[in-house]
Amino acid sequence: MNYKELTTDQLLSIQTLGALKGIGYQSKSVKDELRDNLIDKLQKKEPTFEGIWGYEDTVIPDIERAILSKHNMNLLGLRGQAKTKIARQMVELLDEYIPIIKGSELNDDPLNPISRFGADLIDKHRDSTQIDWLHRSKRYAEKLATPDVSIADLIGDVDPIKAATLKLPYSDERVIHYGLVPRSHRSIFVINELPDLQARIQVALFNILQEGDIQIRGFKLRLPLDIQFVFTANPEDYTNRGSIVTPLKDRIDSQIITHYPKTREISKQITTQEADIKEDQKKVVVVNEIAQNLIEQVAIEARQSEYVDEKSGVSARLTISAYENLISSAERRALINGENQTYIRVSDFVGVIPAITGKVELVYEGEQEGPGIVAHSLVGKAVRSMFTDFFPKPDDKQKEKEVSPYKGIIEWFGEGYTLDLINDLSNKDYEAGLKAVPGLEILVTSKHGKANKHEQLFLMEFVLHGLAEYSKLSKTALDTGTRFKDLLSSMFSMPDLDDLTEDDL
């Protein structure tokens, strides 16, 4: 009987070493498993890493080459570039089940045990030795490298309690409590942020990668560990917090460089996939594509901003958190107004500010400005960048006899009128406020007549924010919303005494 032809239930019914031998089972290294299953997927034209967008022609081919070469690998890239997500998905390339000696803490292969426990059990019971089947989901271990990680955590240490319980001397290797690495035998082991691991701990990985030797409290053990190592690192760490020691780097076969999404569309796919939006939120809040693109543009502006530390990077988690907050901002407004359904507004972007301030590392100039001001600035720059995708650029130098499409809007504010868009306005009051601005609705319908009513309202507010970014209107942040008024009058008018603080006086 060929074990490859057995169903999963038939395979799991095999419970002894003798029965395992009877079906002709052949052991395979973890790297051979990954390689063989990858070959099978590639030949069948099946996706290898699902839900990893933007890496189809860059990172994923490099990973596939490393797996085919049976390499340990280091994924090098800034935060939020799906390094850990990729590593976790590698588990899907393992065989669904593998046999282990029952009770073994090192996942001993019944045909090739490496531990004293496994060898002794087989010597005693021979073909009657009991086996278990280990699912691939349990063949993954992950450790975040921090300065307090010890040799005992990774490799192991002498366990005095075990020695006392078993009445064994400390010279007996059975008193060893194995660490994460030996317990990951026949598995995938991931160390995140490798440069943060102390140099002396990195040294302990040398022989494991090369020879399979480990040393614990004077025990010289020859454990031919079968492990697929995956490391992740941030290039900033090489200079700011630590480094990968050269001999260890030399033993990592493939270093694969990750990157941020190269287009707004790819970034939007990632955000939509990863954002945790509840079904009841989807029923209440209707999101338009412009708002989704605006979220992604905020991240693009952050990565290009002089206030944001480019070495630290801007994680994809910024857009995910910002999108979740944007939905919640509109949901909260609907709850306050007792509305069963509402639509995303530009003013809802006030909700994304906390997601931005917590996700960017500011350089010195940005720290002086303050994270809140920088976050508001990034949203404003995103509006400015996208404005000309929908409307003509507001330009002082109009062609001869050409009338600016914004003339009526700007003149209305110039006559002393103001518009306060409060964040929690009901749908009805929001619409009434925007339609009170002469020429605003006509401008939007002339350019985007096919858009539905709610998209047109979004674009009407978008026009006001865009004109403010192009210095055609004044935009002032209120505690409860945003005030639009004439630019010149805001420059020359005296502030209201009620708005002044003691420091101003």
N, C-alpha and C positions, 0 to 999 in steps of 0.2 A: 504494500500500500504506500502510495506517495503522499507524504504529509501535506504537500502543496495543494492536493486535490480535496482535502478534507474541508468540511464546513466549519464555521467558528464553533458551533456546538459540539461537533465531533472532536475538534482539537482540544476544547476545554475539558472534555471527558477523560482525557489522558491524565492520569494522576500519579504514575510511578515512573521511575527512571527506565525500568524494563520496557514498559509500554511505549515510552518515548523513543527508545531505540528501535522498537518493533515497527514503528511507522517510518523509519529511516530519516528521522529529524537530523538536520545538519546545522551546526551553530554558525553564526555569521557575526562579524564585528559590527558595531553601531555605525561605523563609517561606510561599511559595505551595504548595510541596510539603506542608509540615506542615498547612497549612489545608485543602487539597483532600483529603488522606488522612484527616484528622480528620472532615471532613464525610461522607466515604464510610463511616467506621466508625459515626458517630452515626446515619446513615440506616439502616444495617444492624443497629443495636442491638448492635453488638459492643463489648466492653470496650476502653477506651482505655489504661488503666494497670493491668495485671493484677498481682495480688499486693500492691497498695497498699491496706491495710485501714484503715477508719475515716475515709477522706477522701472517700468517695463523694458526700456531700452538702455538703462544705465546700471542701476544697482543690482537688480534681480539677475541679469546675465552674469555678472561678476560672482554673485553668490552661487549660482548654478555651476559655474566653472570650478569654484573652490570645493563644492561638494563632490563633483566628478573627480577632482584631484585628491579627495579625501584629506582636505586641509583643515586644521584648526584655523579660526578666522577672527579678525578684529574689525568690528564695524565702527568706523571713525566718522564722527559728524557732530554738528551742533545739537543742542537739546531739541526735542520735539520732531525728530526726523525718522520716527518709526523703527529705531534700532531694536528696541526690546520686543516690539510687536513682531518683527521679522524673526527674531530668535525663537519666540514662542511658537510661531507657525511651523518651524522646522520639525516639530514633533509629528506633524501630519505626514512626514516622509518616512517615519519609522514603521516597522511591521506592527500590525495591530496588537498582537500578543507575542510574548516570548516566554519560554519556560524558565523558572528559577527553582533552586532547592528550597523547599518549604521551611520557613523560619530563618532564612539567611538574611542578615542585615546588609550584605554587600551584593545582593542580587546575583548570587553565584549561579553560573551556568551549570546545569546538572552534568553536562558532558565535559566541562573544563572548569572545575571549582578553583577559586584563587584564595579562599580563606581557610583558616585552620578548621573552623566549624564545618564548612562544606566538605572538606577532604575527610574529616573524621566520620561525618555522617555517612558518606558513601562507603568508606572502609567497613563500617559496621553493618549497614543494611544492603549494600550492593544494589541489585536491580529493584529491590523493594523500597528504595529511598523515595519518600514522598516529594512530589513537586507541586508548584503553583504556577499560575499563568499571570504575567504582569502586563497590564494594558499600557499602551504607549503614552497615555495621558499622565501616567505616574512615573514616566522616565524622563522627567525634566526637573532640573534644580536651578535655582537662581539666587545669587547673592549680590547685594549692593556693597561695593567696596567702600568702606569707611575707615578712618584712621584707627578705630578701635577693634577692627577685625584681627583675630589672633590666629596663630598656628593651630591651636586646638580647635578653633571653629572650622577651619578648612581641612586640616589633615587629621587631627585627633590628639588624644592625650591618655595617660594612664588613669583609670577610673578606680579610686580606692574603695568605693562602695561595692563595685563588682568583684574586686579582689577579696574583700571581706566576705561577701555573700557566697562566693564560689570556693572560699578557703584556698586561694591560689597565691603563690608568691608573686612579687612584682616582676620577676624575671620571666613569667609565663605570658606569652603574647595574648592569651585569652582575656587579660585584664585591660586590654586597650579598648577605649571608647573611640570609635572611628568618627572623623569629621565629615563634612559635606562632600568632599571630593571622593573619598573611597566609597561612600554611600551612593555616589552617582555612577558607579560602575555599570557599564552597558547603557548609559543614558547621555542626554545632552546637558552640559553644565555651563551656565552663563554667569560671568562676572561683569556686572555693570559698573561703569566709571572706573576702569582698571587703574588709571594713574593715581587715584586716591588711595590705593592700597600701598601700605608702607613697603619700602624697598626690600626689607628683610623678609616680608611675607611673599613678595613677588619671587624672591630667590627660591623659596620653598617649592615653587611651581616648576622650576627648571627640569628636574629629573622626572617629574610626573609626565611632563610633555614629551620628554626625550626617551627616557628609559623605563618609566613605571616604578622607579624606586621611591619609597617614602621612609622617613626616619622619625620615630616618635620616642622621646625620652630614652634614647640609646638603643632602641630596638632597630635593627637593620632588617627591614622587610622588603622582600621582592614581590610586589603585587603588580602583575601586568594589567594595570587598569585599562579598561576599554571605554574611553570617554570622547565624545565630540565636544571640544571646548569652543565656546563663542564668547568673545570679549567685546565690550562696547567702551568707547572713550570719546571724550569731547576734546577737540584740538586745543581749546583754551587751557585745558588741564595741563598740557605739556609745559606751559610756561608759568601759569599762575599758582597751581596748587601742588603739582607733582609731576612725575614723568614715568613712563614705562622704562624700566631698566633695560639697557641694551641687550644683554644675553637673553632676556625673556622675549623681547621684541623679535630677536633673531629666530626664536623657536616658534613664533606664530607665523604660519605658512602664508596666509593671505590677509592683506589689509584692504578693506573695501570702504571707499569713501561715499558717504550718503550726502543728500542735499535737500534743500527745501523745494516745494513744488515750483515748476518753472512757468506755469501759467495760472491765471486766476481760475480758469475752469477746473483744473486739476485740484487746486486748493479747495474749491467749492464742493467737489465730490467728496473729499476727505472730511470736510466739516459736516456735510449732510449725513455721512455714514456714521461718524463718531459722536455727534451731538445727541444727548439724551433728552429727546423731546417726547413728552407723554402723549398718549392718544387723545386725552381730553383737551390738552393744549392745542393740538392740531385742529380740533373741532372748533375751538374758540377763536384762534388767531390765524388769519390768512396772511401768508408771507409772499411778497412779490420778488421777482428775480433781481430787480434793481437793488433792493435792500440786501439780498444775499451777496451780490457782487460788491456792495459797499463795505460789508464786513471783511471780505477778502482783501479789498483795497487798503483797508486800515493796516493789515499785517504787512502788505507790500510797502506802504509808507513808513512803517516802523523799521523795517529792515534797511531802509534807505536814509533814515533820519540821522542828523548829526547829533541829536540828543541821546540816541540809543546806542549802547555798546554793541558794535557789530561782532565782536569776538564772542560775546555771550549768545548772540542769536535771538531770534524771536520764534518761539515754539509754535507749532501748529495748534497747541492747546489754547493759544490766545483766541484764534478764530472760533474754536469749538465752544469755549466758555462765553465768548462775546455773543455768539449766536443763541446760546441757551438763555443768556440774560436779556437779549433783545426780545425773544418770545415771551419771557416772563414779565418784561416791562409792559408789553401790550396786554398780557393776560391780567396783570394787576389792575390796569386801567379799566378793563372790561368788568372786572369784579366790583370795583368801586362804583361804576356807573350802572350796574345791573344789566349789562348788555350780554346777549347770548353769543354774539360774534363781533369781532373787531378786526381791523386791518393795520398792518405795520405802518408807522409813520417815521419820518426823519427824526421827530422829537423823541421817539422811543430809544434813539441811540444814546440818550443820557444813561440808559441802563448798562451800556457796554463799557463805560468808563472804569468801573471797578475791575472788570476782566482785563483791561489794558494795564492799569497801574500795577497789578500783581504779576504781570507776565513779562515786563521789560526791565532790563538792567540799564540804568541811566549813566551816561558819562557825566563829568563834572558840571558842564554847562546845563545839562538837563536837571541835575540835582538842584542847581540854583533856581531854575524855573519852577521846579516842583512837579511831582508825578502827575497830579491832576491836570495841571496846565498843559503838560506835554501830551497827555491822553486826549484832551479836548482838541489840541492842535492837530494831532494825527487824524482824528475824525474829520476836521475841517479840510485838511490836505487831501483826504480821500474824496471828499465831496468835490473839491476843486479839480482833481485829476479826472474824475468821471463826468464832470459837468458838460464838457464839450462833446461827449458821446451822445448827448440828448438835446443840447441847445447850442446856438451860436455863441462863440466866445464874446463876452462883454468887452468891447474895445473902444477906447477913447477916440481912436482915429477911424471914424466911419467914412466910408467912401462918399464922394460928393453926391448930394441929393438922396443919400440912403438914410432912412430913419431907423434908429435903433429899435429892435423889438421890445426892449425893456424900458423905453422912454416913458410910457404911461405909468408903469409901476414905480419907477424911480421918482417921477414928478409928484405922484400921490404922496409918497413919504416926504418929499421936499416941501409939501404944503403944510407939514406939521403933524400929519397923521402917524400913529404908531400901531403896531400889531403885537399883542402879547399872546403867544401860543403856549398855554399852560399844559404841562405834561399830561395831566389827568382829565383833559377836556373830553366830554362825551362825543360820540361820532357826529351828532347833530351840531353841536357848538363848534367843533373843529372845522366842519365843512363851511359853516356860516362865517367863521373868522377868515378863512382863506378866500372865500368868494367876495368878501367885502373889499378886497384889494382890486381896484379897477385894472383891467388888462391882463390879470394873472391867468384867469381861466381861459381867455381867448388865446393867449400865447400857447398854453399847454395843448388845447384842442387842435390848434393849427399845426402843431408839430407831431402830436401823438393822438390823433383823433380815433384811432382804432383801439387804444388802451381802454380798459373798463373804468368805471367811475372812480373806484378806489385807487387804482393806479394813477389816475389823473390827479387826484387829491395829493397823493404822495409826491408827484412831480411838481405840483404847485408849491408845496413847501420846499421841495428840493431847489426850485428856482430861487427862493428867498435866501436859502443858505448859500447857494452858489454865488449870488450877487454880493452877499456879504464877504465871501472869500475873495472875490475879485474887487473888493473895496468900492462897491457901488452903493451898498447899504451898510448901516451899522447894526451889529448883532451883539446883544448884551445878555449874558447868562443871569437869570434870576434864580432864586431859591426854588421856585416852583415851575420854571419853564424858560422861555427865550423871548426877548423883546427885540423887534425889528423897528428901526426908525431911520430917518435921514442921516446920512454920514456927516455932512457939514454941521448940522444942528447939534449933533452929539459931540462934535469937537469943540464948539464954541459956547454951548450952553453950560450954565453953572449947575453943579450937582445939587440935588435936593438935600436940604439939611437933615431930613430924616434918614437919609442913606449914609450920612457921614458917621465915622467912628470917633472915639475920643482922641485917637492918635491923629486923625485928619485935622481935628480942631486944634 
